[in-house]
């Protein structure tokens, strides 16, 4: 038979390795995150709901999305001014705020921007929820901002030609222009009393989001270059508002460590008695 002290050493080494694995496993359960295009971190101390230039935005992770001309519905446009949009977001458990930032050489009254979300379980096309090919038509919720009013309009669509403002207006927005760059803040409660029309944002869940931008400049004839369906758009991307921290993985790891230590203690006592 092997000496008892050698057995005890191996028990201790094996137990220590098991404990370390449990701790690491518990940590990975808590911190493993799926890939998210736009992530709204949970914050305390207030949100920059009406300040596109607030210092707090520097703490929010930026995500850049390519933009292209809208070609799914007439009248189409072949070129657009805005080539990409930088998006940041954060929430406090009650409200969510988005910051859209993009280059625009001129500041015009008809400059505009929008966020679009799927509503419910139907997979809607990013072009106003229009049914297309394998994509089932469904309602979309659009948060629209225009420089002329510097306000948001909460809108609904279920396909091309169905866009309309909602009776209730739950979204707020404010823009700021400087050095050829627009920054627009959109704010809304995570949930509303109108689930059939409004996107409901549950922290921890993934939802679809798309973006649109209008350059409100006019051509030589005084006509708007981008208006209505003539705009820069993105496809669908994923958005998630972070859930509150979950420390259950550490709790389970602590329980496992306690049980492992107790097992070692009992086993060592039995080995000592057998010497």
N, C-alpha and C positions, 0 to 999 in steps of 0.2 A: 504493500500500500504506500501511497505518497505521503510524505510528512504533512501533518495538519497545517503547519504554518505556510507551506507552499500552496496548499489548497486555499487557505484564507487569502493569500496574496492575489491568486487568480480570481477569486470571488470579488475582491475589492476592485481589481482592474476591470473586470467585466461589468461590475455594477456601475463604476464610474463612467464607462463608455456608454452604457445604456442610459444613464441619467443625462449625459451630455446630448445623446441623440434625442431624448425626449424633450429637452429644453429647446434644441435647435428646431425640432419638428413643431413644437408649440409656437415658436417665433415665426416660422414660415407660414403657419396657418393664419397668423394675425396680419402679416405684412405682404403676403402674396397678392399681387394686383394684376388684373387683366389689362390689356392694352386699351387705352381710351384716347380718342382724338381730342376731345375737349373735356377737361376735368375741372370741376368746381370744388376746390378744397373748402372744408368747413373752417370758419374763422369765428373769433370772438372779438368784441370791442367795437362792433359797428361795421356796416358796409358802405362803400363809396357810391351810394345810390344816385347821386346827382352831380358827381364830379369826375369827368373823364380823365382829368390830370392828377387825381389823387395819388399820393405816394404809395398807398396800399396796393395799387395795381402792379407795382414792380415785384411784389411777392407772389403774384399769380402766374402760373406756368403758361407761356404763350404757345399757341399752335397756329401754324400758317396753312392756309388752304388755297389752292389754285382756283381761279375764276375763268369762265369762258362765256362766249355769247350764248344767249338763249336761242335755240334753234328748233324747239319742239312745237312752237305755236306761232302763227303769224300775228303781227308782222315781225319777221325775224331780223336779226342784226348780225353783221359779219365781223365787226370789230367792237371791242369795248375798251374803256379807259383803264378800269381797275383790273389788274392782273392777278392779284392775290389779296387775301384778307387775313389779318392777324387777330386771333380771338383769345380772350382770357375770360375766366369766370370764377366766382366764389359764392358761397352761401353761408348763412348763419343758423340753419335749421328751420327758418321760417320764410325768408326771402332769398331769391337768387338774383345775382347781377351778372350781366355779360358786358364785355367791352369789345367792340369792333373797331379795328384800326386799319386804315388803308390810305394809300397815296392817291391824291387827286390834285392836278396842277392848279385848278381854279375852284373858288368857292362860289357856288351858284344857288339861287333860291330853291331850285328844283332838284338839288342833290338829295339822294335818299338811300336808305339801307333797310334790310329786313332780315329777321330770323324766321325760319320755318320749322315746324315740328309735326311729326305724325301724331294723330289722336286715336286712341284705342288700339285694337289689335290688327286692323287691316293694314297691309303693306301698300301704302300709297306712293305714287311717283312723286319725285321732288318738284315736278312742274304742276303745282297747285292740286296735287292728289289725283291727277288724271289717270284713268285706267289705260294701261299700255302693255301690249304683249302679255308677258307672264305676271305683270304687276296688277294686283287688284286695286280698283279705285277706292279711295277712302277719304275721310275728312283730314284736313291739315289746319293747323293753327299758325297764323302769320302775325309776327310783331313788326309793324311797319313804322319807320321814322322818316320825316321829311324836314329838311333844313328850314323851309319856309315857315313852318309852324313850331319847329323844335319840340314836337310832341309825338307820342306814340299812338298808333291806332291798332287795336286788338281786332284781328280779322279771321275769317273762316272761309275755306274753299273746299269744294268736293269735285274739282275738275275745272278745265278751262272755261272761262266765262261765268264762273259762279262766285268769284271773289266778292265778299261783302264785309262791311264793318259789323261787329257784334253789337247787340243792344247794350251789353255790359262792357265796360272798358277797365280791364285789370292791369294793363301794362303801362309803365311810364318810361320815358326816354329823354335823354339830353345829349346834345352834340357840342363839340368844340373843335374849331379849325385853327391850325397854326402851321406855318412852314410847309405848306403843301400836303398836310396830312389831316384826315378826319379821324376823330375819336368819338364814338357814340356809346353811351351807357344805356342798357335796357334793364329794367327792374320789374320783378313780379313776385308774388307769393309762390311758394313751391306748389301749392294746391289751391284750387278755386272751387266755387260751388257750381261750376258748369262743366262737368267732365265730358259731356257730349261735344263740346266745342273747344275746350281748352286742354292743352297738354297738362297732365298731372305729373309732377316731378317727385318721385320717391327716392330719397337718398339711397345709394347703393345699386339702383337699377339703371340699365342702359336704355337710352331713348335715341331716336334719330333726329338729327338737326341738319339744316342746310342754310345757305346764305345767299343774299342777293344785294346788288348795289346798282344804283343809277347815277350816272354823271349828268347833272342837270344843265350842262352847257348848251348853247344854241349854235346852229350853223350859220352860214352867211345869209341865209334867207330868213333867219329869225326863228327857225323851227328847232324844237328840242331834239338833240342827237339821240338821247336815251329816254324813253318814256314807256309806261305800260309794260308790255311783254318784251320790249327792246331794252335789255339790261344784261349785266354780268351775273352769272349764277354759278353755284357749286352743286355737286351731287350730294347725296346723303352721307353724313358722317355720324360717328357715335359721340354721345355726350353722357356723362355721368356725374351726379353730385355725390361727393364722398359721404358715406355713412359715418355716424359717430364711431370712435374707436371701439373695437371689440377685443377685450382682454381675456375672453374665454379660453383661448389657446394656452395662455400662461397659467390660468387656473387649473386646467387639466394637466399641464406639465408639472405644476407644483404638487398635485395629488399623486401623480405617477412617481415623482421624486421621493415623496414621503413613503409611499408603499415600497419602493425599491430599497430605501434606507432601512425600513423596518424589516424587510426580508433579510438583508445582509446582517442586521443585528442578531436576529433569531438564529440564522445559519451559523454565524461565528460562535455564538454561545454554545450551540450544540457541538461544534467542532472542538471547542476548548474542553468541554466535558468529556469528549471521547479521547483526549490525549492521555 
